[in-house]
Amino acid sequence: MATWRQFESEAAELARLIRARFEEAETHVLATLRRDGSPRVSGSEVAFQGPDLSFGSMLNAVKARDLQRDGRCAIHAHPAKGGDAKVAGLAIEVTGSEKATYTSGGEPPGGFHAFRLELEEAVFTSVEADELVVRSWRPGQAVRTVRRK
């Protein structure tokens, strides 16, 4: 697992592409695991806080409870032309005084949950000329590029 900062240091160009895709839209799709192991998808916003990619949830929302029970998740950037970005890994809940650093406009009314993502994988998929190009990264490995016609 890796922080966003580690990803940037190991694969700067891919991290730049993926971050740009996430910053182009406000909301994205977060996939979590329900208690029975089936998938749940929810809308979510992301932020880049210090070394981390972070995201939050309303207090006691089902997606937050999913992540507290099993932190495995994936976040897919809002679909748009120019490329498709997704990241996956383990959501770690941020609590206590550290939580204050994960709020840009102050704490929302009613409280909230804050999470940071420990990255296991980052993928950017695009179409270049007549090829589908998939660039992927895992911690400690070089970027892998697969081209398909």
Order of alpha helices (4+ residues) and beta strands (2+ residues): alpha-alpha-beta-beta-beta-beta-alpha-beta-beta-beta-beta-beta
